[in-house]
Amino acid sequence: MRFPASKARRVLSALLRIGWSLKRETGSSHRVLERPGWPDYVFSFHDEEEIGPRMLARVAKKTGLSAGDL
């Protein structure tokens, strides 16, 4: 599955829409997300940072995110 490059803010909002919630936040870029049935995921990107297709594929593998969710 191919992902388009996206801003981190957009990816985070997509994760929150599919059922992830913010467990805690450290500094301006490290957020620990939780979702029932999934291990916690550390989302460590600044809001304005561009996340490329390969990194998005890795995020998707660990979070259940799909290209359609963006």
C-alpha positions as CSV (number, residue, x, y, z in Angstrom):
1,M,0.0,0.0,0.0
2,R,1.4,3.4,-1.0
3,F,1.1,6.3,1.3
4,P,1.4,10.0,0.3
5,A,3.8,12.1,2.3
6,S,1.8,14.0,5.0
7,K,2.3,16.4,7.8
8,A,2.6,14.9,11.2
9,R,-0.4,16.9,12.5
10,R,-2.6,15.2,9.8
11,V,-1.3,11.7,10.6
12,L,-1.9,12.3,14.4
13,S,-5.5,13.4,13.8
14,A,-6.1,10.4,11.6
15,L,-4.8,8.1,14.4
16,L,-7.1,9.8,16.9
17,R,-10.1,9.3,14.4
18,I,-9.4,5.6,14.2
19,G,-9.5,5.0,17.9
20,W,-6.2,6.0,19.3
21,S,-6.1,8.4,22.3
22,L,-3.4,10.5,23.9
23,K,-2.0,8.7,27.0
24,R,0.7,11.3,27.8
25,E,2.9,13.9,26.2
26,T,6.5,14.7,26.8
27,G,7.9,17.9,25.4
28,S,6.6,19.2,22.0
29,S,7.1,16.1,19.9
30,H,6.8,12.9,21.9
31,R,3.3,11.6,22.5
32,V,2.3,8.2,23.8
33,L,-0.9,6.9,22.2
34,E,-3.0,4.1,23.5
35,R,-5.8,1.9,21.9
36,P,-7.5,-1.1,23.4
37,G,-6.1,-4.3,22.0
38,W,-2.9,-2.6,20.7
39,P,0.5,-2.0,22.4
40,D,1.1,1.7,23.2
41,Y,2.7,3.6,20.3
42,V,5.2,6.5,20.7
43,F,4.4,9.2,18.1
44,S,7.6,11.3,18.0
45,F,7.1,13.9,15.3
46,H,6.7,17.7,15.4
47,D,3.4,18.9,14.0
48,E,4.9,20.6,11.0
49,E,7.3,17.8,10.1
50,E,6.7,16.0,6.8
51,I,6.5,12.2,7.2
52,G,7.5,10.4,4.0
53,P,5.8,7.3,2.5
54,R,8.3,4.7,4.0
55,M,8.0,6.1,7.5
56,L,4.2,6.2,7.1
57,A,4.2,2.5,6.1
58,R,6.1,1.7,9.4
59,V,3.6,3.8,11.4
60,A,0.7,2.0,9.7
61,K,2.1,-1.4,10.5
62,K,2.2,-0.7,14.2
63,T,-1.1,1.3,14.4
64,G,-3.5,-0.1,11.9
65,L,-3.6,3.2,9.9
66,S,-4.5,2.9,6.2
67,A,-4.0,5.4,3.3
68,G,-7.8,6.0,3.3
69,D,-7.7,7.2,6.9
70,L,-5.5,10.2,5.9
